[in-house]
Amino acid sequence: MGVEGCTKCIKYMLFLFNFIFWLAGGVILGVALWLRHDPKTSNLMELEIDGNQAPNTFYISVHILIAVGAVMMVVGFLGCYGAIQESQCLLGTFFACLIILFACEVAAGIWGFMNKDTVATEMISFYDSAYDKAISFPGLPGTEKDNKEKDAVTAVLRVFHETLNCCGKSQTSSFLTETLGLTNLCSANGTPIGCHQRIDELFTVKIGMIGIAALAVAVIMIFEMIFSMVLCCGIRNSPVY
């Protein structure tokens, strides 16, 4: 015979919340893996100019999200099992894990809020460095070294333009293609949007997805901490134990 009355109701509510928490961990893990391997971001993150890799600030937050999702699945299973078994030891361990996860999430949220514009700004700066290098080359054929550097820079610009369907810092495709002689860098169909705008839109949306996921998980964790402590106290005060 286990707990009875309201405590029994708390037990099944905790199990339900833990199951949702376990599912949320799987969803976060899946979303994080998608963010990590999404062609739009991975194509940009793998770019390199003169030995300088594209900024990886975005990947730092994604890797943290992958770790959080995996830990959430383990902790969620621990909470489900502890609730069903009515084990004070498992529930206590579960509560301690929740506190650590919650603290990490708050810290990550503060870091993300402080650096929410950094990701887009760094990537825009990286694009601008490639753009500025491209316009520094003359339109006429240069030395072999200049031609190799020009090919490397235009390859970086082409990846940005094809991935984001943009051209130039703003709508300046004619300047790139006509004045510089850098052909096939921009789409000839319609008026392309500037890459600054596209980069900002891309990372703003994806960072927003991370923020929404973190907020939803934080709300679930608060309820779980409350329910786990109430159930643990109910088990301790139960005459069966």
C-alpha positions, -999 to 999 in steps of 0.1 A, spaced: 0 0 0 14 34 -10 5 70 -5 -32 79 -4 -55 109 -10 -41 141 -24 -5 128 -22 -15 100 -45 -29 126 -69 4 145 -67 22 112 -75 4 107 -108 6 144 -116 44 142 -111 46 112 -133 26 130 -160 48 161 -158 79 139 -159 67 122 -190 61 156 -206 96 166 -194 111 135 -210 92 142 -242 104 179 -241 139 167 -237 136 146 -268 120 175 -287 148 199 -276 175 173 -285 159 169 -320 156 206 -325 192 212 -314 204 185 -338 184 201 -366 199 236 -357 233 220 -357 230 203 -391 206 227 -409 221 234 -443 215 272 -440 236 275 -408 261 247 -414 270 261 -449 278 295 -433 296 282 -403 320 261 -423 332 291 -443 368 303 -440 387 334 -452 425 336 -450 425 309 -423 398 327 -402 368 304 -395 333 318 -394 321 328 -359 309 299 -338 290 317 -311 257 302 -324 271 267 -322 281 272 -286 244 277 -276 233 248 -299 258 224 -283 246 235 -248 210 228 -260 220 193 -272 235 185 -238 205 199 -220 181 178 -241 200 146 -234 202 153 -197 165 161 -196 156 127 -211 177 109 -184 163 131 -156 128 127 -169 131 89 -168 145 91 -133 116 112 -122 90 89 -137 105 58 -122 109 75 -88 73 87 -87 59 52 -96 82 35 -71 75 62 -45 112 62 -37 125 91 -15 160 84 -27 152 87 -64 129 117 -58 156 134 -38 181 128 -66 156 139 -91 150 172 -72 187 179 -69 192 173 -107 163 197 -114 179 224 -93 212 220 -111 194 220 -145 173 250 -136 204 270 -124 222 261 -157 192 271 -177 189 305 -159 226 311 -165 223 301 -201 193 324 -205 211 354 -190 241 347 -213 218 343 -243 200 376 -235 233 394 -232 246 380 -264 213 378 -284 226 402 -310 262 390 -310 256 360 -333 241 380 -361 266 408 -357 296 385 -358 283 368 -390 275 401 -406 311 412 -399 324 380 -414 303 386 -445 315 422 -447 351 411 -445 346 389 -475 327 416 -493 354 443 -486 381 419 -498 361 413 -530 358 450 -538 395 455 -531 404 434 -562 405 452 -595 381 442 -623 409 433 -647 429 400 -643 457 403 -617 485 381 -606 481 344 -600 481 350 -562 455 378 -566 433 355 -587 435 327 -561 425 351 -533 398 365 -554 384 330 -561 385 321 -524 366 353 -514 340 351 -542 334 314 -532 325 326 -497 302 353 -511 286 328 -534 277 305 -505 262 334 -486 242 345 -516 229 311 -526 222 299 -490 203 331 -480 191 342 -514 206 376 -509 232 398 -525 256 424 -511 253 443 -479 221 458 -493 205 456 -527 237 462 -546 240 432 -570 247 455 -599 278 468 -582 292 434 -576 285 420 -610 290 449 -632 316 472 -616 338 443 -602 332 418 -628 322 392 -602 297 373 -622 273 345 -610 273 358 -575 238 370 -574 205 358 -587 193 375 -619 157 369 -610 140 398 -592 156 422 -568 176 404 -542 175 413 -505 207 425 -488 226 399 -469 226 419 -437 189 416 -435 189 379 -443 216 371 -417 197 390 -390 164 373 -399 180 338 -399 197 340 -365 169 360 -348 144 333 -357 166 304 -345 177 321 -313 140 329 -307 132 291 -310 159 284 -284 144 310 -261 109 296 -264 121 261 -257 140 272 -227 110 291 -213 87 261 -217 111 238 -200 116 263 -171 79 263 -164 77 225 -164 107 223 -141 92 246 -115 60 225 -113 81 193 -111 102 206 -82 71 215 -63 54 182 -70 85 161 -62 90 178 -28 53 174 -19 54 137 -29 87 131 -10 72 147 21 40 127 17 60 94 14 80 103 45 48 110 65 30 79 52 24 53 80 34 26 54 70 39 55 
